[in-house]
Structures are given as C-alpha cells and as structure tokens.
Amino acid sequence: MIAALNAALAVLVLALAVWTVAARSTFAATVGFVAYGLVLTLVWVQLQGVDIALTEGAIGGGLTGAMLVAAAARLRDTEASARAERPGLALRIAAACVAACVTAALAYAILALPEPAPTLAHLTADNIASTGVANPITAVLIAFRAMDTLLEAIVVLFAMIGVWSLAPDRAWGGRPGQPHHADPDGILAWFARVLPPIGIVVAIYIFWVGADEPGGKFQAATILAAMWMLAVVAGLADAPPVSRTWVRLALVGGAVVFLAVGAAGVVTAGAFLAYPDGYAKLLIKLIEWALLPSIALALALIMAGAPERPER
C-alpha cells in the first residue's frame, strides 16, 4: 500500500511539473504550480520531513502561489501577444537538450551516491543536547547552520526592497497596492472576520512548539501574513505606508537581534553565532521571537506589492 502511494505521488509530481512547464496559459501554469507545491507537501510528509512539509505547504504552495496568481492577473492584458511569440525550432531543440543534460546530471549525481549515503545526522544527534531544543530542524537552522538562516532572513528583506523598487516616484513611501473593497456582509468579509483569530492561534501554536516539535518561525510567520492579507483583501484593513518608522524598525528588527546575538557570541563563546553554555535555548528562542514579526511583516508587504498610493 505504501509503495503504491509513493509511486502515485512520484507520477503525480512529474505530471504536474510537465504541466506547469508546458501550459501556455499563465493562469493554468500557476494552478499547476500550486498543485505541485501541495503534492510536494505530501511527499515530504511521506519522507517524515514534517517541518519541510509545513514550509512547502505555507510558502511553496501558498504564498508563492498567491504571488503568481497576482502576477498572472497583471499580465492578463499582454498574454495574448506573448502567446503569439513562439520560439524558433532551433531554440526549442537547444532548450530541450539543455534540460535533458541537466536531468541526466541530476540522475547521475543521485545514483552515484555511495551506500550508505554520506550524512551528518549522527553529528546532529550527538550534539543536539547542547542547544537545549529537542527539534533537530530548529537546532540545525539556528545553531549548527545559523549563518545560512541569518542570510535567508536578510534575503527576504532584499526581496521586499526589490518589490518596493518598482514603485513610481510619486508613490514612494506610500501605501502598497490598491485599496480593496468588498461587500461588508459578503462571504469574503465573513471569512476575514472568522479565520484570522483561528489562524493567529494556530500560528502561535506552530511557533511555540517549534523548539521541540515540527513547526517554527517561518511557518508561523506565513500564516500570520496570510491572515493579515485576508483582512486586507476583504477591505477590513489597509497596508501601512512603507515610510512609517515602526514598519521599517519591525522589518529589520529580527535581523538586527540575530546579528547582535551572533556578535555577542564572539565575546561569550569565542565564535560568531556561537552560544555560551547553558544559554543556547534562551538565545535561540530570543532570535526566533525577534524574527517572527519581521518575517511575517516582510512576507505580507511582498504580497501587498509596490507602493502605489501616496500616504495621505
């Protein structure tokens, strides 16, 4: 039974990947990509990577899918002309050859792995007690490869700055996106009143158990951003002007705390992003508490888009 399920998931993943690449309609390709992310979530669950499954479902299938839907809506007027521009036969053959070579290289890299495959899992298991957390994913992300996690948080900020750079000069510093209006007695407004309290509780729970169980700041931040965007789309809230001081402080606060803890490690533990004995879990939770609002706000503002309205 398990083997049949795994085979079905593998076939479905490949089929959705082909559909996403081959679909000529932008909206159809977006739907295929969202479905691809959701099926990958099931794949990670089957591989017992629940943390990765939560991240894939929230960011890969949810947040990224919503951004692609918004982009497809903006490109709807130019899609007809884009479809008419078909690449020549030589270019298509070259692209197919490159794709085949990349596929063959990936297959060779996987099949050439020694048996058993090299792993650092035993080192994580031997040293996880020093971090004070029971979830190995959290230990790896915030302790054993904290530099990568710090850079990931900074990349989210750069992505948001890239979105803001698309703003026209007249709207710089103003509110992102266009105002949304919905029937205050409609189903969307009803959902926007009912779901956010539930989503906030779920996000807090996922964040709180992240030290010892599957969960964490990125998954919780994505849920919080989604709940806020639901209220915005329903017209119950509006995006803040990006020139507000509190917005900018909240955006950089997580990275600043992360850097401060890392710099303190040079003095207290002899290395950047090292934790002194007995204080690792406290400092890890401090970093995660600081990163949670920063990531949630950054993801929400990325979804909201570039500033398009003056602050007034």
N, C-alpha and C positions, 0 to 999 in steps of 0.2 A: 504493500500500500504506500509506504513512504517513498519507495523507489519510483512508483508511478507518479506520485505527486511531484517529486523533484524533476522527473523527466518532463512533465506537463509544464512546470514553471520555466524550465530551460527553453522549451519550444516557444512558449508564450513570450518570454523576454526577447528572443531572437526575432519573432514575428513582429512585435511592437517596434523594435529597433529598425527593422527594414521598413515598416510602415511610416515611421517618423521621418526617415530619410527620403523615402520615395514619394510621399504625399505632395501633391502640387499645391494644395490649398494650405495657406498658413494656419487657419483655424484647425483643419484636420490634423496637421502635423503637431500642433500644440496639444490637442486632445490625445494624440498618440503618445506624446512625451509625458503627459501627466499620468496616463495609464501605465506607461513604462516605469515611472518612479514608484507607483503604488505596487506594481508586481515585484519590483526590486525590494520593496519593504518586506514582502512575504518571503523572498529569497533569503534576506538577512535573518529573518526570524527562524527559517529552517536551518540556517547555519549557526544558530544560537548567538547571533550578534544583535541583541535586543537594543542596545544603545545606538548602534548604527542604523537599525531599522527605524527607530524613533526619529533620528536625524533625517534619514532619507524620506520618510513619510511627511515630515513637517517642512523641510526645506526643499528636497528634491522634487517631491510631488506637489506640495502645497504652495510654498512661497514662490519658487521659481515658476511653477505652472501659472500662478496668478499674474506674475510679471509678463510671461509670454502671452497670456490672453490679452492683457492691456496693450502690449506691443502689436499683436495681431489686429486689434481694433483700430489702432492708429494707422496701420499700413493697409487697411481695407481699401482706401481710395486708389492706392497705387498698385494694388495686387494684380489687376488685370493686365497692366502694361508689363509688369515683371514676369508674368507667365508667358507673355509673347516672346520674351528674350530667351531663346533656347541655346545652350552652348553647342558649339560645333562637334562633329563626330570625333575629331582628334582629341579635343579637350575631354570629352566623356571617356574615351578609351584610356587617356592618361590618368584621369581621376580613378577609374576602376583598377588600373594597375597599381597605383599608389595604395589604394585601400586594400587590395589583395596582399601586397607586400607587408603592410602594417599588420594585417591579420595573421599572416604566416609567421612574422617575427614574434608576435604575442603568443601564438600557439607553441612555437619552439621554446620560448622562454619559460612557459609553464611546464611543458613536457620534459624539459631538460633539468628541472629541479631535482636535486638528489633526494633519495628516500632514506630516512625521513627528511622533509624539507627543513631548512635552517629556521630557527625560531629563537626569539628572546623571551618567550613566555616564562621559561623557568627562572630567568633573572628577575622578571616582574614578581613572580610568586615568592621568590626568596627575599625580596626587599620591600614588598608592599606594606609590611607591618611598620616600617619606619615612617610611612606617610600618615598613619593613623586612620586611613579610609579603607573600606572593605571592597569598594567597587574598583576593579583593576583598570577600567577605562578612565575613570577620574584620576587615578594615580598616574597613569601614563600621560594623560593630557596636561595635568597641572604640575606634576613633579618630574617625571622621567623625560618628557619632551616638552617642557614648559615653554621653551623658546618658540617652537612651532605654533603653539596655541596663542602666544602673545602676538606673533606675526599674523595669525588668522584674524584675531580681533582687530588689528590695525588695518588689514586688507578690507574688512567690512567698512571701516571708516573711509578708506580711499574710494571704495565703490560708491558710497553715498556722495562723496565730494565729486566724483565723476558725473553722477546724475545731476547734482546741483550746477555743474559747469554748463549744462545745456540750457540754463535759464537765460532769457533775454535780459539785456542790461536794465530795462525799465522795471523789471520784476525782481531784480536781485535783492535778496534779503526779505522777500515777501513770503506769502503762503504757498506751499506746494500744491500743484494740481488745481483743478477746477472745483468749485463748490458743488456738493451733491445735494439733490433734493429728492425726497421720497414721500409717499403718502404716509402721514403720521399714524394712520390707522391701518396701514397695509401690512402684509405678511413680513416684508423686509424689516420694517421698523419694529414689528413684534419680536422677530428673531434677534434684532440688535439690542432689545431690552432684556431678553431672557437668557441668551447664550453667554454674553460677557461675564456675568457673575460666576457661572459654572466654569467657563474657560479659565478665569483667573484662579479659582480654587484648584483646578486640575494643574495649571502651570506651577502654582506654588508647591503642590504635592510632588510633581515631577522634579522640580528643582531641589526640594528639601531632601528627597530620598536619593539624590544623585551621588552622594558620597558613599553610600553603601549598596544601592540597588541601581538598575538601569534608569537613566534619566540624566538631568544636568541643565546647565545654564542655556546652552544653545536651543535645546528642545523647548524649554520653558519660555525663553525669550521669543521664539517663533510663535508660540500660542498666544502670548500677550500681544504681540504685534498684530496677529490676525484678529483678535477680539477688538482691538482699537480700530483697525481698518474697517471692520464690520459696522461699528458705530459711525464712522466717517461716511461710508457708502450710503448708510441709511439716513444721513443728514442729521444725526443726533449730536455730532461733534465735528470739529473742524481742525485741520492741521495747523500747528502753531507756526508763526513766522520764523524762518530759519535764522533771522538776525537776533532773536532773543538770547540773552546771555545764559539763561538757565538751560536752554536747549543745547547750546554748544558745550557748556560745562558737563551736562549729563552725557553727551556723546563721547567726550574724551575722558570722562572720569574713570571708567573701567580700565582703560589702557594706562592711565597715569598711576592708579593704585597698583596695577600689575608691575609697572616699571619700578615704582617705589619699593615694593616688596623685593623685587629682584635685586635692586641696588643695595638694599639693606642686607641681603644675603652675603654680599661681598665682605661686609664687616663682621656679621654674626656667624656665618657658616663657611667663609673662605672661598665662595664662588658666586657668580651672578645667578640668580634664581635658585639658589640653594636655601634650604630651610634649616634653622637650628634645631637640635634635638629637643623633642617634646613640644614643639610649636608648629609642626608641619601641618596638622589638620586644621588648626586655628587659622593659619595663614592661607591655606588652600580655600577654606570657606570665605575668608575675607576677600580674596581675589574673585571668587565666584559671585559673591553678593555685589561686588562693585561692577562686575562685567554684565550681570543680568539686565539692569535698566539700560546700560549703554547699548548693548546688542539689540534689545527689544526696540528702543527708540530708533536706532540706525536702520533696522530692517523695516520698520513702519514708514520711515521717511523715504527710504528707497522705493517702497511700494507707492507712496504718495506721488513721487515724481519730482521733477524740477520745479522750482518756484515759478509761478505763472501769474500771481496776483500781488499787487502792492499790499503792504502791511495794513494800510488803512481799510 
